[in-house]
Amino acid sequence: MSDIKPLVAARYGTESTADVAHITVNHTLETLLSHKSVRHFVADQPLVPKGSIDVLVAAAQSAPTSSNLQAWSVVAVQDKDRKDKLATLSGDQQFIRDAPLFLVFTADLHRSDVVSAKESTPGDALAYTELFLVGALDAAFAAQNTVVAAEALGLGVCYVGAARNKPREVAALLGLPPRVIALFGLAVGIPDKTAAAVSAPVKPRLPGAEVLHLETWDDSDQKTHLETYNKALGEFNSSQRADQPAWTNRAAARVATKESLHGRHELLEVLKERNLARL
């Protein structure tokens, strides 16, 4: 494929007005624009090719990192019993058990703690929000590099935010030291192409004009953008025989109450317990 317009149009579920005709698609752009979450994996199959984990970690470490602190780490879980326990703690999602590899990305300020002790400096800044954000952002950058690398290898992936549902239990299960907290998981495996969801088109996103503000903030057309997206996502869901409320309805419900956070409303207290926030 040399024309990028169909890929852009597919990402929005409608004909795009973006001026992209002069851009030639390449493998990297095709991989990025074709991304979709995979929750159906070939059963009892290890990752291929051999050495995939090492390549994924190298790709992850190629991501930007604030002040070169590299304030993140990842726990690679392949043991079936441990994956089963992580799945139970993470919303009891079966695809986590089915995936041959579950990567748990963490904000890791423990390493900076060790370095501070080695250099006989107090490390006082480690208890401030800025440093937790550095760890969280570094982990997110690393994980997204991992996703692109995995998909370039022909693997399927799915982020798992529910790894934050039971942060204390996940920390205990993985043996996380102080100043380390699990942020999210990433299920990785060979996509089961016989599953309808794997062969489905990419899921539409909000119109580009809704998230792109030129020079200054402008949400004057937001109502139109949201209506457009409700329609595009509704048509996608109908094509997949998924009877779901409009996106605005689901998005509002997701942030309606603390119960919708599924236990994550305690995150600040957990950060304090793990010496990642000031008491």
PAPA-575644 format. One record per residue (C-alpha): residue number from 1; residue in one letter; chain; x, y negated, z. Coordinates in nm, 4 decimals. Example, Ala and Ser with C-alpha at 12.3 -4.5 7.8 and 13.67 -1.06 7.14 Angstrom:
<pts>
PT, 1, A, A, 1.2300, 0.4500, 0.7800
PT, 2, S, A, 1.3670, 0.1060, 0.7140
</pts>
This chain:
<pts>
PT, 1, M, A, 0.0000, 0.0000, 0.0000
PT, 2, S, A, 0.1447, -0.3378, -0.1014
PT, 3, D, A, -0.1557, -0.5600, -0.0239
PT, 4, I, A, -0.1869, -0.6579, 0.3409
PT, 5, K, A, -0.5362, -0.8078, 0.3090
PT, 6, P, A, -0.7262, -0.4775, 0.3577
PT, 7, L, A, -0.5333, -0.4114, 0.6786
PT, 8, V, A, -0.6110, -0.7586, 0.8128
PT, 9, A, A, -0.9751, -0.7285, 0.7104
PT, 10, A, A, -1.0026, -0.3887, 0.8801
PT, 11, R, A, -0.8646, -0.5314, 1.2028
PT, 12, Y, A, -1.1513, -0.7820, 1.2170
PT, 13, G, A, -1.4201, -0.5570, 1.0695
PT, 14, T, A, -1.5028, -0.8203, 0.8104
PT, 15, E, A, -1.3482, -1.0004, 0.5171
PT, 16, S, A, -1.0738, -1.2183, 0.6583
PT, 17, T, A, -1.0281, -1.5813, 0.5593
PT, 18, A, A, -0.6602, -1.5644, 0.6561
PT, 19, D, A, -0.4249, -1.6796, 0.3821
PT, 20, V, A, -0.2105, -1.3655, 0.3653
PT, 21, A, A, -0.2142, -1.2836, -0.0071
PT, 22, H, A, 0.1516, -1.3796, -0.0484
PT, 23, I, A, 0.2690, -1.1394, 0.2268
PT, 24, T, A, 0.3749, -0.7901, 0.1229
PT, 25, V, A, 0.2960, -0.5150, 0.3671
PT, 26, N, A, 0.5792, -0.3037, 0.5075
PT, 27, H, A, 0.5950, -0.0065, 0.7426
PT, 28, T, A, 0.6254, -0.2206, 1.0559
PT, 29, L, A, 0.3255, -0.4385, 0.9702
PT, 30, E, A, 0.1214, -0.1351, 0.8670
PT, 31, T, A, 0.2013, 0.0364, 1.1980
PT, 32, L, A, 0.1038, -0.2708, 1.4006
PT, 33, L, A, -0.2154, -0.3498, 1.2121
PT, 34, S, A, -0.3287, 0.0133, 1.2094
PT, 35, H, A, -0.2948, 0.0668, 1.5848
PT, 36, K, A, -0.5749, 0.2399, 1.7704
PT, 37, S, A, -0.5959, 0.4168, 2.1038
PT, 38, V, A, -0.5737, 0.7958, 2.0809
PT, 39, R, A, -0.7466, 1.0064, 2.3455
PT, 40, H, A, -0.7481, 1.3379, 2.1592
PT, 41, F, A, -0.4192, 1.5266, 2.1438
PT, 42, V, A, -0.3138, 1.8580, 1.9917
PT, 43, A, A, -0.3348, 2.1054, 2.2783
PT, 44, D, A, -0.0222, 2.2619, 2.4274
PT, 45, Q, A, 0.2144, 2.0856, 2.1879
PT, 46, P, A, 0.5316, 1.9112, 2.3079
PT, 47, L, A, 0.6430, 1.5808, 2.1652
PT, 48, V, A, 0.8182, 1.6034, 1.8308
PT, 49, P, A, 1.0797, 1.5387, 1.7105
PT, 50, K, A, 1.3183, 1.6494, 1.9832
PT, 51, G, A, 1.4629, 1.3536, 2.1703
PT, 52, S, A, 1.1439, 1.1491, 2.1356
PT, 53, I, A, 1.1484, 1.0332, 2.4978
PT, 54, D, A, 1.5031, 0.9005, 2.4656
PT, 55, V, A, 1.4101, 0.7109, 2.1494
PT, 56, L, A, 1.0979, 0.5667, 2.3135
PT, 57, V, A, 1.2966, 0.4475, 2.6156
PT, 58, A, A, 1.5659, 0.2956, 2.3926
PT, 59, A, A, 1.2938, 0.1113, 2.2008
PT, 60, A, A, 1.1408, -0.0028, 2.5293
PT, 61, Q, A, 1.4757, -0.1368, 2.6480
PT, 62, S, A, 1.5107, -0.3286, 2.3222
PT, 63, A, A, 1.2228, -0.5548, 2.4276
PT, 64, P, A, 1.2876, -0.9046, 2.5652
PT, 65, T, A, 1.3516, -0.9332, 2.9385
PT, 66, S, A, 1.3435, -1.2468, 3.1520
PT, 67, S, A, 1.6941, -1.3613, 3.2570
PT, 68, N, A, 1.8116, -1.0104, 3.1639
PT, 69, L, A, 1.6827, -0.8909, 3.5023
PT, 70, Q, A, 1.5259, -0.5854, 3.3332
PT, 71, A, A, 1.2787, -0.5787, 3.6218
PT, 72, W, A, 1.0873, -0.2690, 3.5155
PT, 73, S, A, 1.1201, 0.1078, 3.5196
PT, 74, V, A, 0.9134, 0.3920, 3.3797
PT, 75, V, A, 0.8351, 0.7342, 3.5243
PT, 76, A, A, 0.7945, 1.0049, 3.2586
PT, 77, V, A, 0.5540, 1.2741, 3.3778
PT, 78, Q, A, 0.5273, 1.6059, 3.1952
PT, 79, D, A, 0.4578, 1.8446, 3.4833
PT, 80, K, A, 0.0968, 1.9652, 3.4453
PT, 81, D, A, 0.0178, 1.9569, 3.8161
PT, 82, R, A, 0.1472, 1.6043, 3.8583
PT, 83, K, A, -0.0338, 1.4878, 3.5435
PT, 84, D, A, -0.3526, 1.6422, 3.6770
PT, 85, K, A, -0.3175, 1.4476, 4.0012
PT, 86, L, A, -0.2415, 1.1263, 3.8126
PT, 87, A, A, -0.5457, 1.1827, 3.5923
PT, 88, T, A, -0.7635, 1.2244, 3.9004
PT, 89, L, A, -0.6243, 0.9028, 4.0507
PT, 90, S, A, -0.6658, 0.7204, 3.7191
PT, 91, G, A, -1.0385, 0.7462, 3.6706
PT, 92, D, A, -1.0359, 1.1261, 3.6297
PT, 93, Q, A, -0.9701, 1.0938, 3.2552
PT, 94, Q, A, -0.9165, 1.4276, 3.0816
PT, 95, F, A, -0.6990, 1.2934, 2.7991
PT, 96, I, A, -0.4253, 1.2177, 3.0537
PT, 97, R, A, -0.4146, 1.5886, 3.1357
PT, 98, D, A, -0.4196, 1.6804, 2.7660
PT, 99, A, A, -0.1323, 1.4518, 2.6657
PT, 100, P, A, 0.2075, 1.6235, 2.6888
PT, 101, L, A, 0.3634, 1.3029, 2.8237
PT, 102, F, A, 0.2310, 1.0386, 3.0602
PT, 103, L, A, 0.4511, 0.7332, 3.1053
PT, 104, V, A, 0.3913, 0.5208, 3.4153
PT, 105, F, A, 0.5328, 0.1721, 3.3704
PT, 106, T, A, 0.6266, -0.0140, 3.6867
PT, 107, A, A, 0.7304, -0.3587, 3.7965
PT, 108, D, A, 1.0649, -0.2796, 3.9579
PT, 109, L, A, 1.2159, -0.5367, 4.1937
PT, 110, H, A, 1.3804, -0.2620, 4.3985
PT, 111, R, A, 1.6773, -0.2726, 4.1623
PT, 112, S, A, 1.7163, -0.6471, 4.2236
PT, 113, D, A, 1.6946, -0.5767, 4.5970
PT, 114, V, A, 1.9820, -0.3298, 4.5673
PT, 115, V, A, 2.1845, -0.5745, 4.3562
PT, 116, S, A, 2.1235, -0.8515, 4.6106
PT, 117, A, A, 2.2545, -0.6311, 4.8904
PT, 118, K, A, 2.5554, -0.5333, 4.6807
PT, 119, E, A, 2.6409, -0.8970, 4.6187
PT, 120, S, A, 2.5571, -1.0010, 4.9797
PT, 121, T, A, 2.2861, -1.2469, 4.8739
PT, 122, P, A, 1.9482, -1.2804, 5.0514
PT, 123, G, A, 1.7146, -1.2089, 4.7553
PT, 124, D, A, 1.4510, -1.4359, 4.9076
PT, 125, A, A, 1.2921, -1.5087, 4.5674
PT, 126, L, A, 1.1874, -1.1432, 4.5321
PT, 127, A, A, 0.8829, -1.2035, 4.7538
PT, 128, Y, A, 0.7422, -1.4785, 4.5316
PT, 129, T, A, 0.4739, -1.4409, 4.2642
PT, 130, E, A, 0.7084, -1.5522, 3.9867
PT, 131, L, A, 0.9321, -1.2491, 4.0301
PT, 132, F, A, 0.6366, -1.0093, 4.0341
PT, 133, L, A, 0.5184, -1.1702, 3.7101
PT, 134, V, A, 0.8660, -1.1240, 3.5635
PT, 135, G, A, 0.8499, -0.7527, 3.6449
PT, 136, A, A, 0.4948, -0.7167, 3.5121
PT, 137, L, A, 0.5710, -0.9034, 3.1895
PT, 138, D, A, 0.8971, -0.7168, 3.1318
PT, 139, A, A, 0.7103, -0.3879, 3.1736
PT, 140, A, A, 0.4381, -0.4977, 2.9306
PT, 141, F, A, 0.6922, -0.6025, 2.6665
PT, 142, A, A, 0.8750, -0.2713, 2.7083
PT, 143, A, A, 0.5536, -0.0701, 2.6864
PT, 144, Q, A, 0.4407, -0.2394, 2.3673
PT, 145, N, A, 0.7752, -0.1602, 2.2068
PT, 146, T, A, 0.7185, 0.1980, 2.3192
PT, 147, V, A, 0.3774, 0.2040, 2.1517
PT, 148, V, A, 0.5134, 0.0825, 1.8186
PT, 149, A, A, 0.8036, 0.3295, 1.8335
PT, 150, A, A, 0.5713, 0.6179, 1.9220
PT, 151, E, A, 0.3355, 0.5407, 1.6361
PT, 152, A, A, 0.6316, 0.5085, 1.3984
PT, 153, L, A, 0.7222, 0.8657, 1.5015
PT, 154, G, A, 0.3699, 0.9816, 1.4179
PT, 155, L, A, 0.2591, 1.0050, 1.7815
PT, 156, G, A, -0.0633, 0.8762, 1.9333
PT, 157, V, A, -0.0862, 0.6658, 2.2491
PT, 158, C, A, -0.3382, 0.5221, 2.4897
PT, 159, Y, A, -0.2829, 0.2651, 2.7635
PT, 160, V, A, -0.4316, 0.3524, 3.1037
PT, 161, G, A, -0.5026, 0.0536, 3.3272
PT, 162, A, A, -0.6802, 0.2877, 3.5696
PT, 163, A, A, -0.3350, 0.3784, 3.7026
PT, 164, R, A, -0.3945, 0.0733, 3.9255
PT, 165, N, A, -0.7169, 0.2154, 4.0734
PT, 166, K, A, -0.5322, 0.3930, 4.3555
PT, 167, P, A, -0.1944, 0.2147, 4.3759
PT, 168, R, A, -0.0978, 0.3506, 4.7176
PT, 169, E, A, -0.1680, 0.7105, 4.6176
PT, 170, V, A, 0.0127, 0.6746, 4.2836
PT, 171, A, A, 0.3157, 0.5270, 4.4604
PT, 172, A, A, 0.3235, 0.8202, 4.7018
PT, 173, L, A, 0.2806, 1.0784, 4.4253
PT, 174, L, A, 0.5663, 0.9315, 4.2207
PT, 175, G, A, 0.7888, 0.8513, 4.5189
PT, 176, L, A, 0.8083, 0.4819, 4.4339
PT, 177, P, A, 1.0395, 0.2831, 4.6641
PT, 178, P, A, 0.9482, -0.0556, 4.8172
PT, 179, R, A, 0.9221, -0.3428, 4.5688
PT, 180, V, A, 0.8059, -0.1058, 4.2924
PT, 181, I, A, 0.4420, -0.0738, 4.1844
PT, 182, A, A, 0.2723, 0.1171, 3.9023
PT, 183, L, A, 0.1133, -0.1253, 3.6549
PT, 184, F, A, -0.0357, 0.1049, 3.3908
PT, 185, G, A, 0.0100, 0.4383, 3.2258
PT, 186, L, A, 0.0647, 0.5381, 2.8652
PT, 187, A, A, -0.0570, 0.8755, 2.7416
PT, 188, V, A, 0.1576, 1.0004, 2.4525
PT, 189, G, A, 0.1119, 1.3020, 2.2277
PT, 190, I, A, 0.0459, 1.4399, 1.8825
PT, 191, P, A, -0.2931, 1.3107, 1.7635
PT, 192, D, A, -0.5560, 1.5762, 1.7015
PT, 193, K, A, -0.6579, 1.4726, 1.3522
PT, 194, T, A, -0.9563, 1.7058, 1.3590
PT, 195, A, A, -1.1181, 1.4800, 1.6205
PT, 196, A, A, -1.3598, 1.2271, 1.4730
PT, 197, A, A, -1.2271, 0.9476, 1.6960
PT, 198, V, A, -0.8721, 0.9965, 1.5662
PT, 199, S, A, -0.9790, 0.9707, 1.2019
PT, 200, A, A, -1.2083, 0.6750, 1.2685
PT, 201, P, A, -1.1222, 0.3259, 1.1374
PT, 202, V, A, -0.9463, 0.0801, 1.3642
PT, 203, K, A, -1.1720, -0.0946, 1.6149
PT, 204, P, A, -1.2399, -0.4598, 1.5252
PT, 205, R, A, -1.0969, -0.7361, 1.7420
PT, 206, L, A, -1.2241, -1.0874, 1.8088
PT, 207, P, A, -1.1939, -1.3201, 1.5078
PT, 208, G, A, -0.8451, -1.4611, 1.4734
PT, 209, A, A, -0.9863, -1.8136, 1.4953
PT, 210, E, A, -1.1213, -1.7346, 1.8439
PT, 211, V, A, -0.7773, -1.6643, 1.9899
PT, 212, L, A, -0.5678, -1.8979, 1.7718
PT, 213, H, A, -0.5685, -2.2651, 1.8738
PT, 214, L, A, -0.3771, -2.5000, 1.6455
PT, 215, E, A, -0.1811, -2.7666, 1.8352
PT, 216, T, A, -0.4445, -2.8144, 2.1086
PT, 217, W, A, -0.7269, -2.6100, 2.2593
PT, 218, D, A, -1.0418, -2.6019, 2.0479
PT, 219, D, A, -1.3357, -2.3771, 2.1347
PT, 220, S, A, -1.6009, -2.5752, 1.9483
PT, 221, D, A, -1.6869, -2.2711, 1.7332
PT, 222, Q, A, -1.6710, -2.0169, 2.0141
PT, 223, K, A, -2.0421, -1.9342, 2.0048
PT, 224, T, A, -2.0171, -1.8493, 1.6359
PT, 225, H, A, -1.7029, -1.6432, 1.6917
PT, 226, L, A, -1.8671, -1.4387, 1.9672
PT, 227, E, A, -2.1780, -1.3775, 1.7578
PT, 228, T, A, -1.9584, -1.2710, 1.4666
PT, 229, Y, A, -1.7711, -1.0287, 1.6887
PT, 230, N, A, -2.0845, -0.8834, 1.8440
PT, 231, K, A, -2.2045, -0.8059, 1.4906
PT, 232, A, A, -1.8724, -0.6609, 1.3680
PT, 233, L, A, -1.8219, -0.4416, 1.6747
PT, 234, G, A, -2.1867, -0.3380, 1.6720
PT, 235, E, A, -2.1544, -0.2184, 1.3120
PT, 236, F, A, -1.8370, -0.0302, 1.4030
PT, 237, N, A, -2.0050, 0.1386, 1.6989
PT, 238, S, A, -2.3038, 0.2327, 1.4840
PT, 239, S, A, -2.0709, 0.3878, 1.2258
PT, 240, Q, A, -1.9227, 0.5990, 1.5069
PT, 241, R, A, -2.2690, 0.6847, 1.6409
PT, 242, A, A, -2.1837, 0.5072, 1.9639
PT, 243, D, A, -2.4838, 0.3373, 2.1203
PT, 244, Q, A, -2.3279, 0.0561, 2.3234
PT, 245, P, A, -2.4397, -0.2914, 2.4360
PT, 246, A, A, -2.3045, -0.5991, 2.2620
PT, 247, W, A, -1.9430, -0.6871, 2.3407
PT, 248, T, A, -2.0408, -1.0027, 2.5289
PT, 249, N, A, -2.2721, -0.7934, 2.7468
PT, 250, R, A, -2.0022, -0.5371, 2.8229
PT, 251, A, A, -1.7343, -0.8014, 2.8813
PT, 252, A, A, -1.9567, -0.9887, 3.1246
PT, 253, A, A, -2.0399, -0.6678, 3.3111
PT, 254, R, A, -1.6686, -0.5835, 3.3386
PT, 255, V, A, -1.6014, -0.8985, 3.5434
PT, 256, A, A, -1.9383, -0.9302, 3.7182
PT, 257, T, A, -1.8488, -0.7948, 4.0634
PT, 258, K, A, -1.5506, -0.6706, 4.2594
PT, 259, E, A, -1.6915, -0.3189, 4.2236
PT, 260, S, A, -1.6246, -0.3408, 3.8507
PT, 261, L, A, -1.2534, -0.3541, 3.9367
PT, 262, H, A, -1.2682, 0.0098, 4.0554
PT, 263, G, A, -1.0502, -0.0465, 4.3607
PT, 264, R, A, -0.8105, -0.2922, 4.1996
PT, 265, H, A, -0.9534, -0.5795, 4.4052
PT, 266, E, A, -0.7068, -0.4683, 4.6747
PT, 267, L, A, -0.4059, -0.5338, 4.4527
PT, 268, L, A, -0.2835, -0.8406, 4.6438
PT, 269, E, A, -0.2827, -0.6460, 4.9703
PT, 270, V, A, -0.0895, -0.3635, 4.8054
PT, 271, L, A, 0.1636, -0.6102, 4.6647
PT, 272, K, A, 0.2168, -0.7448, 5.0157
PT, 273, E, A, 0.2566, -0.3923, 5.1555
PT, 274, R, A, 0.5187, -0.3140, 4.8921
PT, 275, N, A, 0.7104, -0.6376, 4.9548
PT, 276, L, A, 0.6146, -0.7781, 4.6150
PT, 277, A, A, 0.4249, -1.0777, 4.7567
PT, 278, R, A, 0.4637, -1.2987, 5.0610
PT, 279, L, A, 0.2715, -1.2040, 5.3749
</pts>
